[in-house]
Amino acid sequence: MTTTRLSRELGLTSGALFRHFPNREAMLEAAVALAVERMMASIPEGEAEPLERILQLARNRIALVREDAGLAWLFRSEEAEQCLPDEARASIRHTVRQTRSFVLAALREGMEQGQVRRDIEARLLLVPVLGTIHLLIESASSRASHRPGPEFREEALQSLCRLLQPCVTDNTQSPTIE
């Protein structure tokens, strides 16, 4: 994360960068602000059904990362975490919390409406939901060694929906893991 590397990536000289920003920290904060804006804009608005909102979030995030693989790195990399200014790290953490809150609210609403299974707490359902989204985002990035096609990603999202939908129970005990 040097200014030399940044200027090379942008096709500018280091001097040109410093004409627009007073220091490296200001450059990183501006980059993170833009990334956060893009990630927040990917959270769907509107009155779609809860599961559809979750699917749309996943599709939006996958499309963002396909367009700019650096977003996945910025939001998930320890290296990024270590080199960013405090304010930028706080912005990223806030965006992650907002995403979690969005998914959790959709899951809870889906439970209330009978569209999402109720036998597992919503906070625990966050694990497979966010895990699936993260895996599909990572596999969509240009840095992924194996990139499954859009058919696979859509099939994975539809499978996630099936996992979230209410189950018909047969009154037998579920096995427990000890």
ZITA-V874660 format. One line per field, one symbol per residue. ss: DSSP state (H for helix, E for strand, C for the rest). phi: phi as a letter, one per 30 degrees, with the letter a starting at -180 (. if undefined). Layout:
# ZITA-V874660
ss: ???
phi: ???
This chain:
# ZITA-V874660
ss: CCHHHHHHHHCCCHHHHHHHCCCHHHHHHHHHHHHHHHHHHCCCCCCCCHHHHHHHHHHHHHHHHHHCCHHHHHHHCHHHHHHCCHHHHHHHHHHHHHHHHHHHHHHHHHHHCCCCCCCCCHHHHHHHHHHHHHHHHHHHCCCCCCCCCHHHHHHHHHHHHHHHCCCCCCCCCCCCCC
phi: .dddddddddibdedddddcbdadedddddddedddedddddddcjcddeddddddeedddddddddbdddddddbcdededcddedddddddddddddedddddddddddddicbecdbdedddedddddddddddddddddddbcddddddddddddedddddeccdcicdddccc
